[in-house]
């Protein structure tokens, strides 16, 4: 179901916004709808990332609790990351 969004701007702002929208071959309503849809998509991506991050954190704590966690020294972690980056660079 569609819903209506209303907000107030001064007449000059509305007039200029309408002129810009019309110069792009669309209405001010179209431009507002597009912006609203873009904002909603950004929020969807943010929420999706938050879910993924929570899953990763929970998985790490589950490994820790079950004794399956592997700890690396700082030098080992740096070396492993350098190898990983080198593999990525060599793919292209």
C-alpha positions as CSV (number, residue, x, y, z in Angstrom):
1,X,0.0,0.0,0.0
2,X,1.3,3.4,-0.9
3,X,1.5,6.1,1.7
4,X,1.6,9.9,1.4
5,X,4.5,12.0,2.7
6,X,4.0,15.7,3.3
7,X,6.4,18.4,4.3
8,X,6.6,22.1,4.1
9,X,9.1,24.3,2.3
10,X,8.9,28.0,1.3
11,X,7.4,28.9,-2.1
12,X,10.8,30.0,-3.5
13,X,12.4,26.6,-2.7
14,X,9.4,24.8,-4.1
15,X,9.5,26.8,-7.3
16,X,13.2,26.3,-7.9
17,X,13.0,22.6,-7.1
18,X,10.1,22.2,-9.6
19,X,12.1,24.1,-12.3
20,X,15.1,21.8,-11.7
21,X,12.9,18.6,-11.8
22,X,11.2,19.8,-15.0
23,X,14.5,20.5,-16.6
24,X,15.3,16.8,-16.0
25,X,12.0,15.6,-17.5
26,X,10.4,14.7,-14.2
27,X,8.1,16.1,-11.6
28,X,9.0,17.3,-8.2
29,X,7.0,14.4,-6.8
30,X,9.1,12.0,-8.9
31,X,12.3,13.5,-7.6
32,X,11.0,13.3,-4.0
33,X,9.9,9.7,-4.5
34,X,13.3,8.8,-6.0
35,X,15.2,10.4,-3.1
36,X,12.9,8.6,-0.6
37,X,13.6,5.3,-2.4
38,X,17.3,5.9,-2.4
39,X,17.3,6.6,1.3
40,X,15.3,3.5,2.0
41,X,17.7,1.4,0.0
42,X,20.7,2.8,1.9
43,X,18.9,1.9,5.1
44,X,18.2,-1.6,3.9
45,X,21.9,-2.1,3.1
46,X,22.9,-0.7,6.5
47,X,20.5,-3.0,8.2
48,X,21.8,-6.0,6.2
49,X,25.4,-5.2,7.1
50,X,24.4,-4.9,10.7
51,X,22.8,-8.4,10.6
52,X,25.9,-9.8,8.9
53,X,28.2,-8.2,11.4
54,X,26.2,-9.5,14.3
55,X,26.3,-13.0,12.8
56,X,30.1,-12.8,12.5
57,X,30.5,-11.6,16.1
58,X,28.2,-14.3,17.4
59,X,30.1,-16.9,15.4
60,X,33.4,-15.7,16.9
61,X,32.1,-16.0,20.4
62,X,30.7,-19.4,19.7
63,X,34.2,-20.6,18.6
64,X,35.7,-19.0,21.7
65,X,33.2,-20.7,24.0
66,X,33.6,-24.1,22.2
67,X,37.4,-23.9,22.4
68,X,37.7,-23.8,18.6
69,X,39.1,-20.3,18.5
70,X,42.6,-19.8,17.1
71,X,44.7,-17.0,18.3
72,X,47.6,-15.5,16.3
73,X,50.4,-13.2,17.5
74,X,50.5,-9.8,16.0
75,X,53.4,-10.8,13.7
76,X,51.5,-13.9,12.5
77,X,48.4,-11.9,11.8
78,X,50.4,-9.3,9.8
79,X,52.1,-12.0,7.8
80,X,48.8,-13.8,7.1
81,X,47.2,-10.5,6.0
82,X,50.2,-9.7,3.7
83,X,49.8,-13.1,2.0
84,X,46.1,-12.6,1.6
85,X,46.6,-9.1,0.1
86,X,49.3,-10.5,-2.3
87,X,46.9,-13.2,-3.5
88,X,44.2,-10.6,-4.2
89,X,46.7,-8.3,-6.1
90,X,47.9,-11.2,-8.2
91,X,44.4,-12.1,-9.4
92,X,44.1,-9.0,-11.6
